[in-house]
Amino acid sequence: MAEDWQQGGFGLYLHWPFCEAKCPYCDFNSHVSREIDQSRWLRAYLHEIDRYAGMLPGRVLNSVFLGGGTPSLMDPDVVAAILERVRQSWPQANDLEVTLEANPGSVEAGRFRGYAEAGVSRVSMGIQALNDVDLRRLGRIHSLAEARQAYDIARKNFDRVSFDLIYARQDQTVEAWRAELGDALEMAVDHLSLYQLTIEQGTAFADRYARGGLKGLPAEDAAADMYEATQEICAGAGMDAYEVSNHAKPGAESRHNLIYWRYGDYVGIGPGAHGRVTLDGQRHATEAWSNPDRWLSAVDAGKSEKQWEAIDPKDQAAEYLMMGLRVREGIDVVRYEALAGEALSEEKLFELRELGMIESNGQRVWVTEQGRPVLNAVLRDLLVD
């Protein structure tokens, strides 16, 4: 019998924890370091790939994602060695996707050619805004001209290129966002990630906001209007939202992120990386030590995870629900019942259908366009006993 994870696929996430500068809105595990011994980091990554390949032999690998941090600060030779070891470790799907995140400030043509030659097939770029004033406000170290130049370099080297933008920024109007999104769609190849600015605890923006700074953030209604405009404009350009914040042309969806949303298994390697790994029929949650030096030392000691915890079947069902309802396709109700040991509440499903928040066809449940902006409330209704 197939294990549950096989319905979502198998991927590898590798975290590069370093950036040239820390963005004030970012709550990811990223660090600024003047000196990085890339050969030592390569040895650690290869060690971890070997260790996980020994635990999970023979699995068909659907995707590799080099995230961060700023992985485009990695030497192309390091990326090449990592991907060569990955190819030696697992059989690959015919349509294996290998994504590398990049910031425009760390891009040059020779580096991108090196990544492509190493086996990277897709690049995701952190552009974030299409004007210099907002780039400075967001703490970005690149200009709009540099972003456009970097994007052109990426398009010359990769068939698949995505980039991120943040909206609901300071002093941004709905009209300004509509114009900026139109410019973005003229640039776009096949995929866009469009996120509303959120103030995350532990970030410089959170401290600034608590002190009364960050003036001019759009009101809740204006931010909601920007979200609605995003859906309308992207759909009109043939890039529907296949997930709450991600838009793509048909067939250009991020295969790696779909593994998360379809609740597959994925190995997480690198400081702070999370994973979901099924061994002997039991799915485990993994989390690596987040401090880079601590992680390197832990790898040397043979134990890079600070957490390796079995996930209760009902908790697996809840995770599947929370991830699966983010995507347009929704969840398979039979799969949910197999994980949870019980069906979703028919009463709650009926109420949410009547409100126009969800739809279902007996086999799948999915969130409607009306329900997506209030997805957290939909999830609370379905998850509370």
N, C-alpha and C positions, 0 to 999 in steps of 0.2 A: 504494500500500500504506500502511495506517495505521502511524504511528510508535508505538513501544512506549508512550510516555507517555500516549497516548490511552486506553489500557486503565485508567488510573488517574484521568484528569481533569486539570483545570488550575485552580490556585488562586493567590491573592495573599496573602502574609503581610506585614503592616506592623508594625514594632516601635517602640513608644513606650518609651524607656528610663528614664523617671523614676518614682519612687515617693515617697510621703511619708516612709517610713522603710524601712530595709533589714532584712528578716526574717533572723534568724540561721541558718536552715536553707537559705536560698535561694542557688543558684549561677547564677541567670539573670543576664543582662546588665542590671542595674538600678542606678540612681544616684539620690542625693538631691540636689536643687538648690533653692536658695531662690528663684531667679529663672529663668523659662523664657520665652524670646521665642517664643511660639507662632506668630506670623506668619512668623518665619524658618523654623521647623520645617515649617510648611505649605508654604512655597515649595520647600523641599528635597524633601519628599515628592512634590509635584506634578511637580517636575523628574524625579524617578526614575520615576514612573509614565509620564510621557511617553517617557522613554528606553527603558524596557522595552516599551512599546506599539509603539514604532518597530521594535524587534527581533522582536517576536512578534505581528504584526498578525493580526487576524481570528480569533483563537482564542476559543472559547466559554468564558467564565469560569464556573466552578462554585461558587466560594466566595471570600469575603474574610474574613480574620481579623485583627483589631486586637488585638495581644498586647503583653506587656511584662514588666517594668514594670507600670504601672497606667494603661492607656489611658483609664479613666474620669476621669483628671485632665485629659484633653484637652477644650478648649472644644467644645461641640456644633457651633458654626459651623465649626470646623476639620475635624471629622469629616464634616460635610455637604459641605464643599468637596472633601475627598479622595474621597468616594464619588461625587460628581458627576463628577469627572475620571475615575474608574474607569469609570463608565457611558459616558462619551464615548470611552473608549479601547478597550474590548472589547465584543463582543456577550455578553449574559448568558444563562445557562441559565434556563429557566422557573422552576426551583426554586432560584434563587441564594440561598445562605446567607451572611449577613453577621453575623459574631460579634464582640462586643466584650467583652474581659475587664474585670471591675470588682472593686474591693475595697469592702466595706461602708462603710469610713471615708470614701470619696470620693463617696458617692451622695447625691443629693437629687432630689426629684421632678421639678423643672424640667429638670435636666440629663438625666435618663432620657427624658423626653418629647422633648427636643431630639434625642437619639440616634435614637429611634424615627422621628421626622419626617425625619431625615437618611437613613434607609434601613437602619439596623441592625435585624436581624430576630431575633437571638438574643443572649442575654447569658450569660456564664460567670463566676460569682462565686467569689472566693477566701475562703470562710468558714473552712475548715480545722478548726474544732473547735466543739462545741456546749456548751462551758462556759467560764466566765470564767477559771478558774485555768489551764487549758491554753492558752487564747488568749494570756494574758500570758506563759506559758512559751515559746510559739512566737514571741513578739515582735510579735504582732498589735496594732494600735492601735485596733481596734474591740472593743466588748463584744458579748456574745451578744444583748442587747436590740437593739443597733444593727444586728447582722447580720440578725436577724429582720425588723426594720423595713425595711431595705434590700431584703431579699428580697421582701417584700410589695409594695414600690414596683416592683420589677422585674416581678413577675407582673401588675401592673396595666398595664404598658406593653408587654410582649412576650409573644407566644404561646409562645416557646421559651426556657426558663431552665434553666441547669445550675449546679451548684455543686460545689466541691471540699471534701473532707475528708481529713485525714491521720490514720492510725491507727498503732498500736504506739508511742504516745507514752509519756513518762515516767509510771511508776506506773499505767499503764492496764491493766486486766484484760480478759480475754475477755468476761466478763459485762458490764462497763461499756461495752465497744465494741458489743456486741449491742444494749444499750439505746439507745445513742446513734444507732446505725444505724437502729433502729426509728423514732426521732424524725425522723431525716433523711428517711426514706421517706415519713413523713406530710407533710413539707414539700414534697417533690420534685414537680416538674411532669412531667418526662419523661427526665431525664438526670442522672447522678451520676458524678463522677470521684473515685475512692477510692484513695489512695496510701499505701503503707507508708512511715513516716518512715525516710529514709536519711541518713547523715552524709556529706555531699559535701565533698571536699577544697576548700580555699580559702574555706570558710564559717566564720562565727563559731562555729557548733556544732562544726565539726571541731576548731577550736582549743580549745574548751572540753572536748571529749571527750578530746583528747590530754593535757590537764592533769588528767584524772581527774574531770571534771565530768559533767554529764548523768546523774546517778544515777537508777536506777529504770527504765532502758529495758528493755522486756520481753525475756525470753530468746527464742532462736530458735524454740523449740517453741511458745511462747505466740504469737509473731508469726504463725507458720504456722497456728495455730488461729484467729487473727483473720482471716486470709485465707480460710480455709475457711468460717468463719461468714459472711463477706461474700458469698461466692458463694451460699450456701444462702439467706440472708435476702433478698438482692436477687432471686434467681430466684423465690422464693415471692411476691414483690411484683410480679412481671411485668416486672422490669428485669434481664434476664440480662446477663452480661458479654459484650459483643460484641468487646471487646479486653481485654487483661490487667487494666487498671485502670479501664476505663470501662464503665458500665452504662446501658442505655437501654430505654425501651419501643420496640416494633417501629416503625420508621420515624423514630425520633427520634435516631438516631446522628448524631454530629458529621460532617457532610459534608466539612468541611475536613480534619479529622484522617484521614478515610478516604482522602483524596488521598495523604497521606503513606504510610499503611499499604498502599495499593494501588499505590504507587510511580508516581504521576503526576508531572507537572511542577508546580512552584510557584515563583513569583517571591518573593524575600525582600528587602524594602526596610526600611531603618532600621539603627541601630547593632547590629552583631553578627548580623544576620539571615542565615540560611542559605537557599539555594535549590537547586533542581534544574531546569535549563533545557536543553531540547533545541533545538539550532540545526543546520540542514542534516543532520539524522539523527544528530548526535552529542550525547549527554547530557553536561552539564557540572555540576560542583559549584561553587556560588558561596558566598562568605562576605564580608560587609561588615566594614569597620573597626568595632571594638567601642566605642572611646572616642567619646562623643557629639560632642565638639568636633572630633576627627579626622575623624569621618564627615561632619559638615557641611562642613568644608574640602575633603574629597575630592569631595563632591557638586559644590561650586563649581568644582573642577578637572576635573569630568567623568568621574571614575573612583572610584566609591564602594566597589568591591570590593577587598579585599586578596587574594582568591583567586578565580580563574576557571580551573578545571582540568577537562580532559576526563577522563571516567571510562571506564576500560577495561571492555569488555563483561563479563568475568568478575567484576569488582568490582560492576558493575550487578546481575548475577545474585545476588551475595552480599547486596547491599543489599535487593533485592526479597525474598529469602528471610528476612532478619532482620526486615524490616518486615511482610511478609505473614503470617508465622507468629504475629504478635502478635494477629491478629484471628481470630475464630471461623471465618470462611469459608476461611482458609488461602490457599494459593497454587495457581496454575494451572501444572501441570507442563510443559505445552507452551510456555508463555511463559518459564518458567525455562530450559528447554533452548535456546530461541531466543536468549536473552541469553548463556547460559554457553557455548554451542557443544557441550554435552554434557549427559547426563541425570544426575540425582542418583543416588548409589550405591544400587543395588538391595539390596546386602548391608546397608548401614546402615539403609535404610528398613525392611527386614525385621526387623532387630534391634530398632529402636525400636517397630515395631508389636507385636512379641512382648512387649516390656516394658510395653506399654499407653501409651506416650508419644505416639504419633501414630496417625492413621487415614488411609486413602486410598481412592479409588474408581477409580483409573486416570486420572482427569482432574485431581483436586485432592488436595493433601496438607494436613492440618490437625492442630493439636496438641489432644490430649484434655484433659479436665478434670484428669486425673492428671498430664499433662505440663506444664501451664501454670506451676505453681509452680517448675519446674526448666527453664524455657524456655531459659535460657542454656546449660545442659548439652546440651539437644537440638540447639541451633544449632551448638555446638562439634562435636558428632558429625557433623552434616551438612556442615559447612564444611571440616573438616580432610581433606586429600587422603590 
